[in-house]
């Protein structure tokens, strides 16, 4: 279902409100793809833009309309894999929006290396985060539960795993409840060795599931050094 159809659905829902009610409703619609859909509507020359504006105007005459962005403000590996913001609008190439990449993911999980297994067929390392921290949902684009970023103890790595280019780097290849196993994908000679006590950052497959296990976000500013905590945001807890 597209954004216009969702707004039309709101119109139908409003008609079910008893006539005795004279207040102003806040009508909520959307999920992660809505952010892209709204951007496309603003940048596209498609005739459907007029339809979108018409139905939105009708709704706003009597009520407030709220478009949910879902996980779009944070993003995660799954959203990047599904091209949450493609490089086309209505099938036509555009320079209005750049395709998303892992560098756009704004949530990272800090994990500690607690054991290393360099003697195995391919290098592996045990880290202090498993399914309780990362969730159990896989990602369609690669065989893991998280991708190690190029930060902290992995800052000297030559490769950060990218399913589109080389498929070389550290990923969370296996998980148990409290622990995960980092596996090196690619040529062993290219591996950035890790040691016990090292700390690395992981991009999770699903930000909403991963974030649910924590009470707050520690905020850093990527416009400065990207490592100094400048704020702490308390999560809204509960479902």
Buried (B, 14 or more C-beta within 10 A) or exposed (E): EEBBEBBBEBEEEBEEEEEEEEEEBEBEBBBBBBBBBBBBBEBBEBEBBEBBEEBBEBBEEEBEBEBEBBBBEBBBBBBBBBEBBBEEBEEEEBEEBEEBEBEBBBBBBEBBBEEBBBEEEBBBBBBBBBBBBBBEBBBEBBEBBBBBBBBBBBEEBEBBBBBEEBBBBBBBBBBEEEBBBBBBBBEEEBBBEBEEEBBBBBBBBBBBBBBBBEEEBEEBEEEEEEEEEEEEEEEEEEE
